[in-house]
């Protein structure tokens, strides 16, 4: 008897929670959402995945070096709710997004935190806004790319809320 295929959302949700905590771990001047060049892309990265950031609105082009053997995880579109204690963030029903690695489409899938979770940040951080722990829940359209081979790669992703809010990021990656 074959076991059912794993639900992609259940695989992505723990990474989404970790991604929000990763963004919250940065002080304001080096926050990955506000990094215009990618020079801070390696800060606070975990050992098992490489997180990439979109923006707080609008587009950006970044360059960074990624260690070989790491999958790439990023939001084509995401949002979080601070202070929510009663469960996950609600999906944005009209949100959309897309991604490409080296001209090949990468699927973006919806996922959110199954429950709110504590995040500790810094004063004026874009996730927490406060230097103490707060409850956060998140939802988004996420991309997960298996570890790309060593060499240069171009990753682009974009998303929207179904209205005027749009994000777009283009990365020139050097995998070493």
C-alpha positions in Angstrom: 0.0 0.0 0.0 1.4 3.4 -1.0 1.4 6.1 1.6 -0.1 9.4 0.6 2.2 12.1 -0.7 3.2 14.6 2.0 1.2 17.8 2.1 3.5 20.5 0.7 2.0 23.1 3.2 2.9 20.9 6.2 6.5 20.7 5.0 6.7 24.5 4.4 5.0 25.7 7.5 8.0 25.0 9.9 10.3 26.7 7.5 8.0 29.7 7.3 8.0 30.0 11.1 11.8 29.8 11.1 12.0 32.4 8.3 9.9 34.9 10.3 12.2 34.3 13.3 15.2 34.8 11.0 13.9 38.2 9.8 13.2 39.2 13.4 16.7 38.3 14.5 18.1 41.3 12.6 18.6 44.8 13.8 17.0 47.5 11.7 20.1 48.7 9.6 20.8 45.1 8.4 17.3 43.7 8.2 17.1 41.3 5.1 13.8 42.9 4.0 15.5 46.3 3.7 18.9 45.1 2.3 19.1 46.8 -1.1 22.3 44.9 -2.3 22.4 41.5 -0.6 25.5 42.3 1.3 23.9 41.2 4.6 22.4 38.1 3.1 24.6 35.7 5.1 23.7 37.1 8.5 22.1 34.7 11.0 21.6 31.9 8.4 20.9 28.4 9.7 23.1 25.5 8.8 20.5 23.5 6.9 18.7 26.0 4.6 19.4 29.4 3.0 16.8 32.0 3.6 16.2 34.8 1.0 14.0 37.8 1.6 11.6 39.8 -0.5 10.8 43.4 0.4 8.4 45.5 2.4 6.9 46.5 -1.0 8.4 47.2 -4.4 11.3 45.6 -6.0 15.0 44.9 -5.3 18.0 43.3 -7.0 20.6 41.6 -4.7 23.8 39.5 -5.0 25.0 37.0 -2.5 27.1 33.9 -2.0 25.3 30.8 -0.9 27.2 27.7 0.5 26.8 24.6 -1.6 24.4 22.0 -0.4 21.8 24.3 1.0 18.2 24.4 -0.2 16.8 27.9 -0.8 13.6 29.1 0.9 11.8 32.3 0.3 8.4 34.0 0.2 7.0 35.1 -3.1 4.5 36.9 -0.8 4.0 36.7 2.9 2.5 38.5 5.8 2.4 38.1 9.6 0.1 39.1 12.4 1.7 40.3 15.6 -0.1 39.7 18.9 -2.4 37.0 17.5 -2.9 34.3 20.1 -5.9 32.3 18.7 -4.3 30.4 15.9 -2.8 30.9 12.4 -2.9 34.0 10.3 -5.7 34.0 7.8 -4.8 33.3 4.2 -4.9 36.3 1.8 -7.5 34.9 -0.6 -6.5 36.9 -3.7 -2.7 36.7 -3.2 -0.6 35.4 -6.1 3.1 34.8 -6.8 5.6 33.1 -9.0 9.3 32.3 -9.0 12.0 31.2 -11.4 15.5 29.8 -11.0 17.7 30.1 -14.1 14.6 30.7 -16.2 12.8 27.5 -14.9 9.6 28.0 -13.0 9.7 27.2 -9.3 6.4 26.3 -7.6 5.2 28.6 -4.9 2.8 27.0 -2.4 0.6 28.5 0.3 1.5 27.7 3.9 1.2 29.3 7.3 2.0 28.8 10.8 -0.3 26.2 12.3 -0.5 28.3 15.5 0.9 31.6 16.7 4.5 31.3 18.0 6.8 33.6 20.1 9.4 35.7 18.3 12.0 37.8 20.0 13.2 40.8 18.0 14.8 44.2 18.3 13.3 47.6 18.8 12.0 48.9 15.4 12.3 45.4 13.8 9.8 45.0 11.0 8.4 41.8 12.5 8.2 42.5 16.2 8.7 46.3 16.5 9.6 45.7 20.1 12.7 44.2 21.8 10.8 41.6 23.7 9.1 38.4 22.7 5.7 38.7 20.9 3.3 36.2 19.5 3.3 36.1 15.7 1.5 34.1 13.1 2.3 34.0 9.4 0.9 33.0 6.0 2.4 33.2 2.6 3.2 31.7 -0.8 6.6 30.1 -0.3 9.2 28.6 -2.6 11.6 25.9 -1.7 14.4 25.0 -4.1 16.6 21.9 -3.7 20.3 22.8 -3.3 21.5 24.3 -6.6 24.8 23.1 -8.1 27.9 25.2 -7.6 28.2 28.2 -9.9 26.2 31.3 -10.8 22.4 31.3 -10.6 19.6 33.8 -11.1 16.6 33.5 -8.8 13.6 35.8 -9.1 10.3 35.8 -7.2 7.4 38.1 -6.9 4.0 38.2 -5.3 1.0 40.4 -4.5 -2.0 40.6 -2.2 -4.5 40.8 -5.0 -4.6 44.6 -4.7 -1.9 47.2 -4.9 0.7 45.7 -2.6 3.5 44.0 -4.6 6.9 42.6 -3.9 9.6 41.5 -6.3 13.2 40.3 -5.7 15.9 39.2 -8.0 19.0 37.5 -6.8 22.2 36.8 -8.5 23.6 33.9 -6.5 27.0 32.4 -6.5 26.8 28.9 -5.0 30.2 27.8 -3.6 
